[in-house]
Amino acid sequence: MPPSNASVPPTTDSPPRFHAVTSRHLDDLTARAGLSPDQRLGVRAVAEVLPFRANSHVVDELIDWSAAPDDPIYRLVFPQEDMLPAEDVARIADLLRSGAPRRQIQTIAHQVRMRLNPHPAGQLELNHPVVDGRQLAGIQHKYRETLLFFPRQGQTCHAYCTYCFRWAQFVGEPELRMAADSDELVLVDYLRAHPDITNVLFTGGDSMIPSAAVLRRYVEPLLALDQIESIRLGTKALSFWPRKFLTDPDAEDLLRLFEEVVAAGKNLALMAHFSHPRELEPPVVAQAVARLRGTGAVIRTQAPLIRSINDDPRVWESMWRAQVRLGMIPYYMFVERDTGPVDYFAVPLARAYDIFRDAYASVSGLARTVRGPSMSATAGKVCVDGVVDLLGQKVFALHMIQARDPALVGRPFYAAYDPAAIWLADLKPAFADRFPFDADDAAEESL
Ligand SMILES: *Cc1c(COP(=O)(O)O)cnc(C)c1O
């Protein structure tokens, strides 16, 4: 029995419009997933700490409710009771049960969040340039050639992934946000002053949240800059709200903007986040991809490897194949960051490598554009290339795909094998007393 129509817009002949599903609908939907009243309260308690947001497309077209709560797409967006320490969940559940004041619940939720490493790799502090004594919170000069830009209007998504490494941005805690206070003029000024930057990556949040008109304000000025080769837009809209590119009121204007970028001689790259092959199944996805490709845009795909959602080589194989079939280009498999409910989602590096290799070996060369498993750390992207026996020692072979210091890119290095390691911080250098990027960090800290 569908317990609620909360997420389902009335049927009309007009195209479906975006309807957010929020924590107000959580109890009805967890009932639909077959959870007991106590379990539902536990989920509500978790949702006081971690963000929850879904929408009608996710609820009605992606989730297999007959398989919930084990369904991977259900797990992709719905908080789970065991994502947080049991005593924290019990404490908040008690408060909810007794009708405690909001303020009291929020205070406890805040304390729990602070224990979840809300800023992995110095998200808030690092790489934000200071110009005229003011830190530009909306800009991260990530790598020599790559600038990240966080549009003020884009600090949300069409739905939230439970594993999101930017989760802290979405919970309404002002001190956890990367207040994106930089406007389009600051962006252009900064680029003019840094001619090495050839790539601007719009991220956040989902870059497809701002309207086409707002996006145009940021993108158009970049077209006049000769140094800019690529404009990248980080988005999960193709998965969570593909109608953004088809029937939303600004769809035409958005596609026209992409055409203009291409006509200006720049690469418009949509960095599409797909976590599971199911997300590619609704026919509107193929339609949206076709329209996007019709503008000359290139779609590259990426996702983290997440326990209980996509930690199976067959899932990645099938996802990469479906993407190639639609004309998309597999780009990255990420290792889940060390933030939020990390114990819940983490896949050990050794297993991540096995999954990557197994999937990679199963697809044609056209899907082997993908790289990974890759850790996005402060110093750059570290890729696990394999496990080898060298000089009688079992080690991880690694290399940097990206580095703040370009001299470190592409040079092999090693770490002692540890089957339980889930992140760079768990690794110890092998055949050396430090990792190549450690010097880089030390130099940075001494500045
Ligand atoms: C991967 C990544 C980028 C882009 O790096 P490329 O290797 O050029 O695609 C930018 N920012 C972050 C945080 C990243 O993880």
The ligand as a Tripos MOL2 file, in Angstrom:
@<TRIPOS>MOLECULE
LIG
   15    15     1     0     0
SMALL
NO_CHARGES

@<TRIPOS>ATOM
      1 C1         39.3450   15.1640   -9.1340 C.3       1 LIG1
      2 C2         39.1070   16.4470   -8.5790 C.ar      1 LIG1
      3 C3         39.1980   17.5680   -9.3760 C.ar      1 LIG1
      4 C4         39.5190   17.5220  -10.8360 C.3       1 LIG1
      5 O1         40.6890   16.8280  -11.1000 O.3       1 LIG1
      6 P1         40.9550   16.2170  -12.5500 P.3       1 LIG1
      7 O2         41.9130   15.1110  -12.3120 O.co2     1 LIG1
      8 O3         41.4980   17.3400  -13.3560 O.co2     1 LIG1
      9 O4         39.6560   15.7390  -13.0670 O.co2     1 LIG1
     10 C5         38.9570   18.7540   -8.7670 C.ar      1 LIG1
     11 N1         38.6500   18.8420   -7.4700 N.ar      1 LIG1
     12 C6         38.5570   17.7620   -6.6760 C.ar      1 LIG1
     13 C7         38.2120   17.9350   -5.2430 C.3       1 LIG1
     14 C8         38.7960   16.5470   -7.2080 C.ar      1 LIG1
     15 O5         38.6980   15.4760   -6.4210 O.3       1 LIG1
@<TRIPOS>BOND
     1     1     2 1
     2     2     3 ar
     3     2    14 ar
     4     3     4 1
     5     3    10 ar
     6     4     5 1
     7     5     6 1
     8     6     7 2
     9     6     8 1
    10     6     9 1
    11    10    11 ar
    12    11    12 ar
    13    12    13 1
    14    12    14 ar
    15    14    15 1
@<TRIPOS>SUBSTRUCTURE
     1 LIG1         1 GROUP 0 **** ****
